[in-house]
């Protein structure tokens, strides 16, 4: 029973991290968002991440934490504007420059975008899980795929799930979809990002994906 409880805790922690990344990227930088990233619980969360033995996660957490601690009331509005411009550059206007927007179909080199989109949609339908579609984004948008993984982790933690089967599906989705391309986006976006918040967030996303894929590898050894 202790082993089962530990596995449930891990699944819930992974789901929480997926949720954090999804919300951090998708939310517009407004006053509520600033309150969230400068709150004591967020500082505690980032301090915990800094304790993980992974260079990208530690560097990303330190960067986001340093950025949030540098936000002062008198400069808050300017900081929000800078964050909003940076977010748009990285996510919504990426296709206009050298950075491709974070859609799986744009990063797969051996498949046409519409084929990738079809495969992702079929994967969702197979499990009967419909991830949250943010602003009517396509199924292969990175935040939609992140939310799907979050839901899989929560399903794994459920007492009514077939844990082994859910883990198998997580591994398959990471290897065939999210984990197969998101690292390329993070690397390219990291060279374009201008605020330490999004630079750090991209490191957290990249590092977490590396950790997730290594976790899946250990599970199958």
N, C-alpha and C positions, 0 to 999 in steps of 0.2 A: 504493500500500500504506500510506503514512503517513496518508492521509486515512481509510482504512478502520480503521486502528488507533486514530485519534483518535475516530472515531464509536463504536467499541467501548468505548473508555474513558468516553465521555460516557454511553453506555447503562448501563454498570456503575455509574457514579457516581450516576446517577438512581435505579437500582435500590436502591443502598445507602441513599439518602435515604428512599425509600419504606419500606424495611425498618426504618430507624431510627424513623420516625414511627409505624409500626404497632406496634412493640414498646414504644415509650415510652407510647403510649396504652393498650395492652391489658394490660400487666403490672401486677400489684398492687405497690404500693410496699412492698417488704420489704427486708431487710438486703442481699441480693444486688443488688437494684435500686439501692439507695443507693451501693453499691460501684461499680456500673457508671457512674452519672452523675457520680460524683466522681473517676473514674479519669483518669489522664494522657491516654490516647487520646481520651476524651470531651472533655476540655478542648481538645485539639488540634483535634478535629473542629469544635467550636463556634467556636474562634478562626478556623478557615478560613471558616466560614459568615459570621462578622462581616466578612470581607473581600469578600463578594459585594455588588455594587452594587444592593441592593434594600432599601428602608427596613424592611419588615416582617421580612425574614430577619435583618437586622442587629440590629434591636430585640429580636426573639425570642431570638436566640442570646445576646445580652448579658443578657437577663433570666434565661434558664435557667442560664447560666454563673454569674451573680451569686448565684442561689439555691443552686446546688450548692456554691459556694465558702463559703457561709455555714453549711453543715451542720457542726455540731461534735458530737463523740462524746457529750457530756453532754445534748445536745438532740435526738439522732438519733431516739429513739423518738417524742417529741412531734411531730417534723417528719413522720415516717412516717405517724402518725395523721392529721395535718392534710392530708397529700397524699391519703391513702386516702379521707377524707371528701370532699375536693374532686373527686377522680376519680369517685366514686359520684354526686355531684351532677351532674356534667357528662355522664356516659355512661349510668349505670344508673338513676338516679332522675330524669332530666331531665323525663320526661313528667308528673311530678307537679306541676310548677310552670310558670312561664312559658316555660321552655326546652324545646323539643321534642328528643327523643332523636335521636342521629345516624344516622337511617335515611333513605335517599333518598326512600322513599315518603311520609314525613312532611313533606318539604320541597317536593315537586313540587305546584304549585298547579293545574295543568291536567289532571292525571291521578289516577285513584284509586290508592291505595297498592298494591292487589293487581295492578293493571296494570303499575305500575312494577316490582314484584317479578318479574313474569313476564318483562318485557323484560330485566332484569338477568340472570336465570337463562338466558334464551335466548342472551344475548351470551356468557356463559361457555361454554355448550355448543357454540356456533359455532366457538370456537377450540380446544375440547377441553382447556381449562385449568380446573382446579378450584381456586379459591383456598382458603386455609386458613379454615375456619369456626371462629371462636373462641367457645368455650362454646356451641356450637350456635346461633350467631347467624344471622340471616337473611342471604341473599345481598346485600341492599342496606345492610347495616351498614357504617359507614365504614371500619372496619379490614379487613373482607373485601374491599372495593373497593380499598383501598390495597394489600393483598397481591396482588390481581389485577394492578394496574399494575406492581408489583415484578416479578412473573413475566413480564409482557410485556417489560419492560426487559431482563431476563436472556435472554429468548428473542431479542430484537433483537441482543444481543451475541454470541449463538451463531453459530459459523461455518456452521452448517447451516441457518440461517433465511433466509427471504426478507425482507431488512431493510426494503425499501420497503413490503411488505404489512403487516409488523408495525407499522411506524410509522403506517400508515394506520389500523390498528385501535386503536392508542393514541390517536390524534387523535379517532377516533370515540367511544371510550369516555369520554374526558375531556369532549368537547363534549355528549354525550347523557346522561352519567351523572355520574361523580364530580365533574368540574369544573363542572357546571351547578348544583350545590346546596351544595357543601361550604363555599363562602365565606359563605353565609347562616348556616350553623351556626356557623362560627368567629366571626363577628361577634356573634351572640347569646350564644354560650358565653363569649366574652371578657368580656361584661358581668356574667356570673354567677361566673366563676372567682375564687377568693380567694387562691390561692397563686401566686407568681411563676413557679413551675415550669410549671403548666398554662396560665397566661396567656401565657408565652413560647412554650410548645409550640403553642398555638393560632395564635400569630402566625407561627411557622415553617410550620405546615401551610397557612395562608392564603397566605403569601408564596410558598411552593413551588408551590402550585397556580397562582398568577398567573404565575410564571416558566414553568411547564410549558405553560400555554396560549399564552403568547407565543412559546415555543420551537416549538410546533406551528405557529403562525401563520407564523413565519419559514421553517419547512421547506416550506410550501406556496406561498410567494410566488414 
